[in-house]
Amino acid sequence: MAEKVGAVVDVIKQFIGCLLLSLFTSSLWAQNDSIPKPFKKKVLEKTQIDMLMSYYGQEGQHAAVTGGIGNEQLTDINPAIVVRMPMSEDGVLSVDLSFSHYTSASSSNGNPFNTGASTGGYAEDDDDDYDDDYDDDDDDDDSYGYGATSDPTGTPWEASTGASRKDVLTALSVGYAHSSDDRNRIWNIGLSGSFEYDYESIGFSGGHSWLFFDQNTELGLSGQIFFDRWKPIIPTEIHEFQKFGSNFLNHPNSYFNNVIVLDEQGYSRTDYAPTNFRDFTTTHRNSYSFSVFFSQIITRKWQMALFADFLLQEGVLANPLQRVYFGDRQDYYIGIASQIPTYTDPNNRDVFHLADDIERLPSRRTKTPMGLRVNGYLSDAVVFRSYYRYYTDSWDIHGHTFQTELPIKLNYQWKITPTFRWYSQTAARYFRPYNQHLSTQDYYTSDYDLSAFDSQQWGMGLTYYDLYTKLKWSGFGLKYVDLRGQIYRRSDGLQAFIISGGLKIEML
């Protein structure tokens, strides 16, 4: 009996022991569940806003719109705002809106004939210069203002007053980036669009990057696709030929009806016709790009990065507004005959060379830039940043870029940044200067952006940091203000001045 009682007691003890163990284990689990998760810092703590503004002004004597000679004066004012908002601990939404308002002497010379002219033409209806580019009707009230009563004059050296002299490019992009919990992986997607009078574009982007070895190494892959569309604007004389055919000089509704056309000797001619012109079969331009990026922290003070891009473009890659002249064809002019011999002189104001055709370029182009960045601390106050890029494409352009910056901290609030950039490229196989192309060629351009040239750019930046966000207004505080000025010089005579500034504010 005693043995049975002892056995029952042992079972009870074991049961109580198991119950106590179970309760203790449950208590531990309950305690573990009540312990907060480790703190995870947000990728972006607060909403940030960048407000930017730049002014660009240039002068030159190789305008592509007038066939490689002419006034290249251009001004561009570009305000922009960039907003970055934290959507979660791991995600950031970015919105970038900008407006580029430019005035271009060369673009205005799509129709140069209202310069000094006492005729109708564009001068009578500046606001509607190109509204009827694809109007096939022969209505007398076309925006070109037909029925001139006296001969117009024009010049590539002076800006026309037509509406095409100015335009506004509006661009908007939206992007989202998401980081993994350990912050070692980041993916991003984006959508963008830009619009101006004769061109519109929509783009899609995406990418992924990986960080390794305590984030000392980074590998990134990204891609972009752009679907663009031209609304082709073509020079006046080409437009009239396109609309009325080879007899356009005598057509009663043509701008050139009763206008005297001169040859190189100053004699009146009636046989001018840009017969090389071919109408457009498409108005689209598509671009596809793929990029690879690799960076490595070498030492505590030095970092290196390698990158390579591949870009494919298809569609209308030439600019329809840009004239071309053939050296093996008779030259034709409108204006004062006595000034024809000095046509290429910038003082010429009263004669204009009629185009043989517009720019023609292949419908396919590949571009392959690759490069290297090396950044490092020379001292606690001085940072060295350098950049080299080699560029090549299927049009036989080969380019080299070298850029360096030397940010110098004056104190904890002020920094100056001297910069220098050098660039050199070979000419595209389709480039020739003014009036040197042949009518037997398939492709031709006199755009000096595709010529062989060297360029240098010098600049200086000044940055002020508001470390403690002392300046506050409407729930936002100032982070920094930046102001930069740059001078650009190109071996073909183009020169430019750029001034830009911006400030970053953060939600408090």
C-alpha positions in Angstrom: 0.0 0.0 0.0 2.8 2.3 1.0 4.5 1.6 -2.3 1.4 2.5 -4.2 1.0 5.8 -2.3 4.7 6.5 -2.9 4.2 5.9 -6.6 1.2 8.2 -6.7 3.2 10.9 -4.9 6.0 10.6 -7.5 3.5 11.0 -10.3 2.0 14.1 -8.6 5.5 15.5 -8.1 6.3 14.9 -11.8 3.1 16.5 -12.8 3.6 19.5 -10.6 7.2 19.7 -11.9 6.0 19.6 -15.5 3.3 22.2 -14.8 5.8 24.5 -13.1 8.2 24.1 -16.0 5.5 24.8 -18.5 4.4 27.9 -16.6 8.0 29.1 -16.4 8.6 28.5 -20.1 5.3 30.3 -21.0 6.4 33.2 -18.8 9.7 33.4 -20.7 7.9 33.4 -24.0 5.5 36.1 -22.7 8.5 38.1 -21.6 10.2 37.7 -25.0 7.0 38.8 -26.8 6.8 41.9 -24.6 10.4 43.0 -25.5 10.3 45.7 -28.2 11.9 45.0 -31.6 15.4 46.5 -32.2 15.2 50.1 -33.4 15.4 50.6 -37.1 16.4 54.0 -38.4 14.3 55.4 -41.2 15.9 55.8 -44.6 14.7 59.4 -44.5 13.6 60.9 -41.3 11.7 64.0 -42.5 10.4 65.5 -45.7 13.0 67.5 -47.6 12.5 70.1 -50.3 15.2 71.3 -52.7 14.4 74.6 -54.5 16.7 75.2 -57.4 17.2 77.9 -60.1 19.7 78.2 -62.9 20.5 80.7 -65.7 22.3 79.7 -68.8 23.5 82.1 -71.6 25.5 81.3 -74.7 26.9 82.9 -77.8 28.4 81.3 -80.9 28.6 81.5 -84.7 27.7 78.0 -85.8 23.9 77.7 -85.6 22.7 74.3 -86.8 19.2 75.7 -87.8 20.9 77.8 -90.5 23.3 75.1 -91.7 26.4 75.5 -89.5 26.7 79.3 -89.6 24.7 82.0 -87.8 23.8 83.4 -84.4 23.7 80.8 -81.6 22.6 83.2 -78.9 20.5 81.4 -76.3 19.3 82.1 -72.8 17.6 79.5 -70.5 16.0 80.1 -67.1 15.3 76.8 -65.3 13.5 76.8 -61.9 13.0 73.4 -60.3 11.6 71.9 -57.1 12.5 68.4 -55.7 10.5 66.9 -52.8 11.6 63.8 -51.0 9.0 62.3 -48.6 9.4 59.2 -46.2 6.5 56.8 -47.0 7.6 54.3 -44.3 10.7 53.4 -42.4 12.0 51.8 -45.6 10.5 53.8 -48.5 11.1 57.3 -50.0 8.9 59.0 -52.6 10.6 61.7 -54.8 8.8 64.2 -57.0 10.8 66.5 -59.3 9.2 69.3 -61.2 11.1 71.8 -63.4 10.4 74.4 -66.1 13.0 75.4 -68.7 12.1 78.8 -70.4 14.5 79.5 -73.2 14.9 82.1 -75.9 16.9 80.9 -79.0 18.2 83.1 -81.9 18.9 80.0 -84.0 15.5 78.3 -83.4 13.7 81.5 -84.4 15.3 81.3 -87.8 13.2 78.4 -88.8 11.6 81.3 -90.6 14.1 84.1 -90.9 12.3 86.1 -93.5 10.5 88.5 -91.2 13.8 90.0 -90.2 13.9 93.3 -91.9 11.0 92.3 -94.2 8.2 94.6 -95.2 6.0 91.7 -96.2 3.3 89.6 -94.7 4.9 86.2 -93.9 5.4 85.2 -90.3 5.8 88.8 -89.2 2.1 89.3 -89.6 1.2 86.4 -87.4 4.0 85.7 -85.0 1.8 83.7 -82.6 1.0 81.0 -85.2 4.3 80.4 -86.8 4.1 76.6 -87.2 0.5 75.8 -86.4 -0.3 74.5 -89.8 2.8 72.4 -90.5 0.7 69.4 -91.4 -2.3 71.2 -92.9 -2.7 69.9 -96.4 -5.4 72.3 -97.4 -4.6 75.2 -99.7 -6.5 77.8 -97.7 -5.4 81.4 -98.3 -5.5 82.1 -94.6 -2.6 79.7 -93.7 -0.5 80.9 -90.9 2.5 81.5 -93.1 0.9 84.7 -94.4 1.0 84.2 -98.2 0.8 86.8 -100.8 3.9 89.0 -100.0 3.8 92.3 -101.9 7.6 92.9 -101.7 10.6 90.7 -101.4 11.5 89.7 -97.8 15.0 89.7 -96.5 16.6 87.6 -93.8 19.9 86.7 -92.2 21.4 83.9 -90.2 23.1 86.4 -88.0 20.1 88.0 -86.4 17.2 86.5 -84.5 13.8 86.4 -86.1 10.8 87.7 -84.1 8.7 84.6 -84.7 7.1 82.6 -81.9 9.6 79.8 -82.3 12.3 82.0 -80.8 11.1 80.9 -77.4 9.5 78.0 -75.7 9.0 76.3 -72.3 10.0 72.8 -71.5 8.0 71.3 -68.6 9.4 68.1 -67.0 8.0 66.0 -64.2 9.4 62.8 -62.7 8.2 60.7 -59.8 10.3 58.0 -58.2 10.0 55.5 -55.3 13.0 53.8 -53.5 12.7 51.0 -51.0 15.4 49.6 -48.7 15.5 46.2 -47.1 15.5 45.9 -43.3 19.3 45.4 -43.1 19.7 48.3 -45.6 21.8 46.1 -47.8 19.4 46.1 -50.8 17.7 49.0 -52.5 15.3 48.9 -55.4 13.7 51.8 -57.1 11.2 52.6 -59.9 10.3 55.9 -61.7 8.1 57.6 -64.1 8.9 60.8 -66.0 7.5 63.0 -68.7 8.6 66.2 -70.5 6.8 68.4 -72.9 7.5 71.4 -75.2 6.0 72.8 -78.3 7.5 70.4 -80.8 8.6 67.5 -78.6 7.3 65.3 -75.9 8.7 62.4 -73.9 7.6 59.8 -71.4 10.0 57.5 -69.5 10.1 54.6 -67.2 13.0 53.5 -65.0 13.9 50.9 -62.5 17.0 49.6 -60.6 18.4 47.5 -57.8 21.6 47.8 -55.8 23.3 45.5 -53.3 25.7 46.4 -50.5 28.3 44.0 -49.2 31.0 43.7 -46.6 29.5 46.1 -44.0 28.4 48.3 -46.9 31.9 49.0 -48.1 31.0 47.6 -51.5 28.1 48.4 -53.7 26.8 46.9 -57.0 24.0 48.6 -58.9 22.0 47.7 -62.0 19.4 50.0 -63.6 17.5 50.5 -66.8 15.5 53.3 -68.5 13.1 53.4 -71.4 11.9 56.6 -73.1 9.2 57.0 -75.7 9.5 60.3 -77.5 7.5 62.0 -80.3 8.4 64.9 -82.5 5.9 67.4 -83.9 8.3 68.2 -86.8 8.9 71.9 -87.5 10.8 72.4 -90.7 12.3 75.5 -92.3 9.9 77.7 -94.3 11.3 77.0 -97.7 11.2 73.3 -97.1 7.7 73.5 -95.8 6.5 75.4 -98.9 8.1 72.8 -101.2 6.6 70.0 -99.1 3.1 71.6 -99.4 3.0 72.9 -103.0 5.5 70.7 -104.8 8.3 71.8 -107.2 6.2 74.7 -108.6 5.9 76.3 -105.2 7.7 79.5 -106.3 4.8 80.3 -108.5 1.9 78.9 -106.5 -0.6 81.6 -105.7 -0.8 80.5 -102.0 2.9 80.0 -101.5 4.9 82.3 -99.3 7.4 82.6 -102.2 4.8 83.6 -104.8 6.2 86.8 -106.5 9.3 86.7 -104.4 12.6 87.1 -106.3 15.1 84.2 -105.8 18.7 84.9 -106.7 21.6 82.7 -107.6 25.2 83.1 -106.4 25.9 85.8 -109.0 22.8 87.7 -108.0 20.7 86.8 -111.0 17.0 86.0 -110.7 16.2 82.3 -110.9 12.9 80.3 -111.0 14.4 76.7 -110.7 15.1 76.5 -106.9 13.6 73.3 -105.4 15.0 71.3 -102.5 14.4 68.0 -104.2 16.4 66.0 -101.7 13.7 66.5 -99.2 11.8 63.4 -98.2 8.7 63.5 -95.9 8.7 61.8 -92.6 7.6 58.2 -92.3 7.6 58.3 -88.5 7.8 61.0 -85.8 8.9 58.7 -82.9 12.2 58.4 -81.1 12.7 55.5 -78.6 15.6 55.2 -76.2 16.6 52.2 -74.1 19.5 52.3 -71.6 21.1 49.8 -69.2 23.6 50.8 -66.5 26.0 49.0 -64.2 27.6 50.7 -61.2 30.3 49.4 -58.8 31.8 51.3 -55.9 34.4 50.2 -53.3 35.7 51.9 -50.2 39.5 51.4 -50.5 40.7 52.9 -47.3 39.2 55.1 -44.5 39.8 58.1 -46.7 39.5 56.9 -50.3 36.6 55.5 -52.4 36.5 54.3 -56.0 33.6 53.7 -58.4 33.3 52.2 -61.9 30.3 52.5 -64.2 29.3 51.6 -67.7 26.2 52.4 -69.7 24.7 51.1 -72.9 22.1 53.2 -74.8 20.1 52.3 -77.9 18.1 55.0 -79.8 15.7 54.3 -82.6 13.5 56.6 -84.7 13.9 60.2 -85.8 17.3 61.1 -84.5 17.8 64.1 -86.7 16.4 67.6 -85.9 13.9 68.5 -88.6 14.4 72.2 -88.1 18.1 72.1 -89.0 19.1 73.1 -92.5 21.8 71.5 -94.7 23.6 72.9 -97.8 25.2 71.0 -100.6 28.5 72.1 -102.1 27.7 70.4 -105.5 24.4 72.3 -106.0 23.6 75.8 -107.2 23.1 78.2 -104.3 19.9 80.2 -104.1 19.2 83.3 -102.0 16.5 85.8 -101.0 17.5 89.3 -100.2 19.9 92.0 -101.4 22.2 90.6 -104.2 25.2 92.8 -103.3 25.5 91.1 -99.9 25.7 87.5 -101.3 29.6 87.5 -101.5 29.8 88.4 -97.8 27.0 86.0 -96.7 29.2 84.3 -94.0 30.2 87.6 -92.5 28.4 88.2 -89.1 27.7 91.8 -90.3 25.4 90.5 -93.1 21.9 91.5 -92.4 19.9 91.4 -95.7 20.3 88.1 -97.5 19.5 84.5 -96.7 20.6 81.2 -98.2 17.7 78.9 -99.1 18.2 75.3 -97.8 19.0 72.3 -99.9 17.5 69.9 -97.4 17.1 69.3 -93.6 19.4 67.3 -91.4 19.4 63.5 -92.2 20.8 61.0 -89.7 20.5 57.2 -89.3 17.4 55.9 -87.5 19.6 53.9 -85.1 22.4 54.9 -82.7 24.2 53.1 -79.9 26.1 54.9 -77.2 28.6 53.3 -74.7 30.0 55.5 -72.0 32.2 54.0 -69.3 34.1 55.7 -66.5 35.8 55.9 -63.2 35.3 58.1 -60.1 37.9 58.5 -57.3 37.1 60.5 -54.2 39.2 61.0 -51.1 40.0 63.2 -48.1 43.2 65.1 -48.5 42.8 66.6 -45.0 40.0 67.2 -42.5 39.1 70.4 -44.5 39.8 69.4 -48.1 38.1 66.7 -50.2 39.3 65.6 -53.7 36.7 64.4 -56.2 37.6 63.2 -59.7 35.8 61.8 -62.6 36.9 60.3 -66.0 34.6 59.1 -68.7 35.3 57.5 -72.1 32.5 57.7 -74.7 32.0 56.0 -78.0 29.0 55.5 -80.3 28.0 54.0 -83.6 28.4 57.3 -85.4 32.1 57.3 -84.8 32.2 59.9 -82.1 34.9 59.2 -79.4 35.0 61.4 -76.4 37.0 61.9 -73.2 35.8 63.7 -70.1 37.9 64.7 -67.1 36.4 66.5 -64.2 37.7 67.4 -60.7 36.2 69.2 -57.7 38.1 70.4 -54.6 35.6 71.2 -51.8 37.3 73.2 -49.1 35.7 73.7 -45.6 36.4 77.2 -44.3 34.6 76.3 -41.1 31.6 74.2 -39.9 29.2 76.4 -41.8 31.0 77.6 -45.0 32.5 75.7 -47.9 33.9 76.7 -51.3 34.2 74.3 -54.2 36.4 75.1 -57.2 35.7 72.9 -60.2 37.2 72.2 -63.6 35.9 70.1 -66.5 37.7 69.2 -69.8 36.1 67.4 -72.7 37.3 66.4 -76.2 35.6 64.5 -79.0 36.0 63.4 -82.6 33.5 64.3 -85.3 30.6 62.1 -86.3 31.1 60.6 -89.7 28.1 62.5 -91.0 29.3 66.0 -90.0 30.5 68.6 -92.5 30.7 72.4 -92.1 28.4 74.9 -93.9 27.9 74.1 -97.6 30.3 71.2 -97.8 28.0 68.2 -98.0 27.3 66.4 -101.2 23.8 65.7 -102.5 24.7 62.1 -103.1 25.2 61.4 -99.4 22.5 59.4 -97.5 23.1 61.2 -94.2 24.3 64.7 -93.4 24.5 67.3 -90.6 26.2 70.6 -89.9 25.4 70.6 -86.2 28.6 71.5 -84.4 27.6 69.5 -81.4 28.5 66.5 -83.7 31.8 68.1 -84.8 35.3 67.6 -83.4 36.0 70.0 -80.6 37.6 70.5 -77.2 35.9 72.4 -74.3 36.8 73.6 -70.9 34.6 74.6 -68.0 35.7 76.4 -64.8 33.6 77.1 -61.9 33.3 78.0 -58.2 30.7 77.1 -55.6 29.9 78.6 -52.2 27.8 76.6 -49.7 26.4 77.7 -46.3 25.2 75.0 -43.9 22.6 75.9 -41.2 23.8 73.2 -38.8 21.2 73.8 -36.1 18.3 74.8 -38.4 18.2 78.3 -36.9 16.3 79.7 -39.8 12.7 78.4 -39.6 9.4 79.3 -41.2 6.0 77.6 -41.7 7.1 74.3 -40.1 10.3 74.0 -42.2 13.9 74.7 -41.4 16.8 75.6 -43.6 19.5 72.9 -44.1 21.9 74.6 -46.6 22.2 77.2 -49.4 24.3 76.7 -52.4 25.5 79.1 -55.2 27.6 78.2 -58.2 29.0 80.1 -61.2 30.7 78.5 -64.3 32.3 79.6 -67.5 32.3 77.4 -70.6 34.5 77.7 -73.6 34.5 75.5 -76.8 37.2 75.4 -79.5 34.6 76.2 -82.2 33.9 79.6 -80.6 30.9 78.7 -78.5 31.0 80.3 -75.1 28.6 80.2 -72.2 28.0 81.4 -68.7 26.0 79.4 -66.1 24.9 80.5 -62.7 22.9 78.3 -60.4 21.7 78.2 -56.9 19.6 76.2 -54.5 18.5 75.6 -51.0 17.4 72.6 -49.0 14.7 72.8 -46.3 13.5 70.1 -44.0 10.2 69.6 -42.2 10.7 70.2 -38.5 
